[in-house]
Amino acid sequence: MIHRLQPPIRTPPGRSLLVGLGPDGSLAGVSLYQVINREPYVVDLEVMAVSLAHRHRGGEHAQEMMEETLSRVEQGASEAGCKDAWLSGMIWWQNQPSMDMVSEHGFSCLDPEVEGPREWQKMLPIPEVT
């Protein structure tokens, strides 16, 4: 279980780095994303990775990392007054666990026949703040 994801640490404006730590304080995973545009809200998911020591545990670290990243993107888009956010990222065509995970979170592959990096996208609806 990742106990905490740290807020962005010394990243350029528009870029966020989330660091997930395991119960023993070791690095469990990282997520690096960049807001490319604020209206419409467009995000490039640059890196999402789980450390080797925390893999093969049913995907719990990857799921938590994805959920936290989506939550942070949703918060940023909401603060910018946007009704939705567009996310995209690249996944190597042979990385089936990552493709399965993003599919479970509503991402779609734009180029499923490519033997190399494949682009995945998702439109994230942003709930209205009352």
N, C-alpha and C positions, 0 to 999 in steps of 0.2 A: 504494500500500500504506500502510495506517495503521501507523505505527511503534509507537505506544503509545496506550493509553487511560488517561488519568489517573484516579486514585481520586476519589471524591466530593470536591467542593470547596465548602466553606461552604454546605451545604444544610441545611435543617431536618431534625430526626430523622425517619427513615423515608423520606426522599427522597434519591435518588442522581443525580448528574450525571456522565456519562462524556463526556470530550472526546477526540476522535480527531484526531491530527495527521498531515499528509501528510509525505512525505520531506523537504520543504523547510521543515518547521516550521509551515506554514500550517494553519488549521483545515480539517479534512476532514469532520468530522461530530460530532453530539452526540446523546446519548440521556439523557432525563430520565424517571425513573420513581419511583413512590412505593409503598411497602408500606402498603396500606390496613389489613390485618389480619395478625396473625402466626399465628393458629390458627383456622380454616385460613389458609394463607399466600396472601394475595390481593394482586396487584400491578396498579397502573394505569400503563400505558405512556403517559405524558403527551406526550412529544415524541421523535421519532426523525427526524433530518434530516441530509442530506448537502449540503455546500456546493455552490454552482453550479460552482465551479472543479473539483470532483472528481466531477461527475456524468458520465454517458454513457461510462463505462469498463467496461461489462459488469456493473455492480452490485457490484463487489468491495468498495467501501467500505460499502455498505449491508449486504452479507452479513456482513462482519467486525463491523460495529456490532451487528447483531442477535445474532450468535453470542456476542459479548462480553457483551451485556446478558443473554442467557439464562443464560450461565455465572455471572454475578454473582447473578442471581435464584436459580439453583440452589444456589449457595453459601450465600446468606442463608437459604433455606428449610431446607437441611440443618443449618445451625447452630441454627435454631429447633426442630429435631427433627421437622420435617414430612415426610410421605411424598409430598406433591405440592404444587405451586404453581399457582394460577389466575392467568392474566394476561389483561388486556383492554386494548383501545385502540380509538380511533376513527380511521377513514380516510375521507377524502372520496371519494364514490362515483365520481368521474371519475379518481382517481389509480390507474390500472391497474398501473404498476410497483410501487407499494407493496403493493397487494392481491396481486399475483403473488408478491412476496417473502414476505409473511407466510403465504400459502398453502403455499409451499415449506417453511416452518418449522412446519407443522402447525396453524396458526390456522384457525378456521372463522368465517365471517360469520354473525352472528345475524339480520341484517335485510337480505338481499340485494336487496330491492325498493325500498329507501329511496333517494330522490334527494336526497342530502345526506350528512352524516356517518353512516357505518355502523360498528356495533360488531363487533369481532373478538375472539375468545377462544381460549385454549389452556390445556389442563391439562398441566403439565410434571411428569412423574414424577421423583421425587428418589431417586437411588440410595442404598441403605443404606450407612452408614459402618461399616466393621468394625474 
